[in-house]
Amino acid sequence: MSTKPPSNWMQWEKEYHKCYDSDICEAMGFLQAQLKNTRPSLTLGVLGLVALSMPTSTDYGYVYVSFDIIWDSS
């Protein structure tokens, strides 16, 4: 995999590409530290809420787009 960003990216994207991996590692380390300091039931509840909300919002998007396509084609 090439570490050089594509030429069609904007300048700020090219600059951020250099430190992207370290930022992700830092964010995951922070998240892990925070989750270790919380009660397990709270952590599981938050993870469950996120897991349930993502499919719902995705399904809503699919329904919205499909109805838009149906109404535009008629």
C-alpha positions as CSV (number, residue, x, y, z in Angstrom):
1,M,0.0,0.0,0.0
2,S,1.3,3.4,-1.0
3,T,1.8,6.0,1.7
4,K,1.6,8.9,-0.8
5,P,-1.8,10.5,-0.9
6,P,-3.6,10.6,-4.3
7,S,-3.0,13.8,-6.4
8,N,-6.7,14.7,-6.5
9,W,-6.9,15.2,-2.7
10,M,-7.1,18.7,-1.3
11,Q,-4.0,20.1,0.4
12,W,-5.4,19.8,4.0
13,E,-6.2,16.1,3.2
14,K,-2.6,15.5,2.1
15,E,-1.3,17.1,5.3
16,Y,-3.6,15.2,7.6
17,H,-2.8,11.9,5.8
18,K,0.7,12.0,7.4
19,C,-0.5,11.8,11.0
20,Y,-3.8,9.8,10.5
21,D,-2.5,6.5,11.9
22,S,-1.1,8.1,15.0
23,D,-4.3,10.0,15.6
24,I,-6.4,6.8,15.3
25,C,-4.1,5.0,17.7
26,E,-4.3,7.9,20.2
27,A,-8.1,8.0,20.0
28,M,-8.5,4.2,20.5
29,G,-6.1,4.4,23.5
30,F,-8.1,7.2,25.0
31,L,-11.4,5.3,24.4
32,Q,-9.9,2.1,25.9
33,A,-8.7,4.0,29.0
34,Q,-12.1,5.6,29.5
35,L,-14.0,2.3,29.1
36,K,-11.7,0.6,31.6
37,N,-12.7,3.2,34.2
38,T,-16.4,2.8,33.8
39,R,-18.8,0.3,35.2
40,P,-19.2,-2.8,32.9
41,S,-23.0,-2.4,32.7
42,L,-22.7,1.2,31.5
43,T,-20.1,0.2,28.9
44,L,-22.3,-2.6,27.6
45,G,-25.3,-0.4,27.6
46,V,-23.6,2.3,25.5
47,L,-22.2,-0.2,23.1
48,G,-25.6,-1.8,22.8
49,L,-27.2,1.5,22.1
50,V,-24.7,2.3,19.4
51,A,-25.1,-1.1,17.9
52,L,-28.9,-0.7,17.7
53,S,-28.9,2.8,16.5
54,M,-26.6,2.3,13.5
55,P,-28.7,-0.3,11.7
56,T,-31.8,1.8,12.3
57,S,-30.3,4.9,10.8
58,T,-28.9,3.0,7.9
59,D,-32.3,1.4,7.3
60,Y,-34.0,4.8,7.4
61,G,-31.5,6.0,4.8
62,Y,-32.2,3.1,2.5
63,V,-35.9,3.5,2.8
64,Y,-35.7,7.2,2.1
65,V,-33.5,6.7,-1.0
66,S,-35.7,3.9,-2.3
67,F,-38.9,5.9,-2.0
68,D,-37.1,8.8,-3.7
69,I,-36.1,6.6,-6.6
70,I,-39.7,5.1,-6.8
71,W,-41.4,8.6,-6.9
72,D,-38.9,10.0,-9.4
73,S,-39.3,7.1,-11.8
74,S,-43.1,7.5,-12.0
